[in-house]
């Protein structure tokens, strides 16, 4: 049986010593959010490095005298260093430094240094705001400068080592896929991948696929395995940590007792939708069933939660408006000048919000005034000829979206949520895409999980793909997740991801 497609082979006992234990905890769920254990450990390690860098900054600034913190005027050094570490760590999160996607392909030291530098710059900007509000936490310009230098060197070296070891099989669980139809075949990597059964940055390695009677196989024959000796015996013999049930129609096709034996023997059993949710941060629409959504956790919306979310929306909106006000004034002036001092600065458009209620979304105008002169709604496209020169810049930097904070203050939108769509498109998409109407059971957002996980949507297929991320967010949304989405949106803005 061939299951590695380029992976190194080894004896059963060798695989067992490498995989068992660590591989079974490759992810952990905290506050409804799945964290990869390697990246969570990296975050904790780097938090300690950032704290230590503040002390290294003292040593570099004052030498051996740094041992006497009180004589140097740093009686609250622990609080000061903790705040530096906290702010810089937020900068790292904002640049997506703890997402598995960052290790895709070969990682060079130059790219690591660049991303860490940007992260530290963002964290330093946050520190300036903190110091303005809490001046007693100020660490000192010279010490902070040396601390940032130490952080850059230590984080860059540490990450270079991490990226060269993160793909170790010790960090991955071995899974057996029960099923070989189209859903199961979707787990096989692209043909150009070094190991088609071990996704890049995935937390698992596929040990094989089990064909099911009455189901057409979409998996290459070399990946199919024989479990005639019994499912539990096969799992024990091949060090399987988890069985993923990927059968579209489970009636009379799922060996309930055999799966129960596996579960009772310490082997995890998970359905394909939950597996996809955990590994890819999305709900697989092709086999999503209403019963699964009804009986799974999530989707709650208590009165207290709504009040907290509303307070969060108002606070964040006012903060962003305050910080970006100079840029907003310059943007408005640039649009007005480009239009010959006569065109509208803002653009209002009907969008669908909570419970299918329509509202007027406000944006800076980025297209010509006759962009839809025939009155027909048109998807935005790449290199759209209707976009003005100023419009191209503000779309790239997302400045055109900032006026939507007014919609948030009005209560039409939230800071984080699915992007609001036009009524003309919604009517079409609800007919053609299952569960599309569910995205309107929460307020639309300025930023969103789908926006940081999927590029700009410009057609019905994109809407289908993005809905899988939107449904994941609706099911698992918490205040922590909203904060993570906001921070990671900074990376999207800085790198111009998905802008059109």
Secondary structure, 3 states (H helix, E strand, C coil): CCCCCCCCCCCHHHHHHHHCCHHHHCEEEECCEEEEHHHHHHHHHHHHHHHHHHHHHHHHHHHHHHHCCCCCCCCCHHHHHHHHHHHHHHHHHHCCCCCHHHHCCCCCHHHHHHHHHHHHHHHHHHHHHHHHHCHHHCCCHHHHHHHHHHHHHHHHHHHHHHHCCCCCHHHCEEEEEECCCHHHHCCCCCCCCCCCCCCCCCCEEEEEEECCCCCCCCCCHHHEECCCCCHHHHHHHCCCCEEEECCCCCCCCCCHHHHHHHHHCCCEEEEHHHHHHHHHCCCCHHHCCHHHHHHCCCCCCCHHHHHHHHHHHHHHHHHHHHHHHHHHHHHHHHHHHHCCCCCCCEEEEEEECHHHCEEEEEEECCECCCCCCCCCCCCCCCCCCCECHHHHHHHHCCHHHCCHHHHHHHCCCEEECCCCCCHHHHHHHHHHCCCHHHHHHCCCEEECHHHHHCCCCCCHHHHHHHHHHHHHHHHHCCHHHHHHHHHHHHHHHHHCCCCC
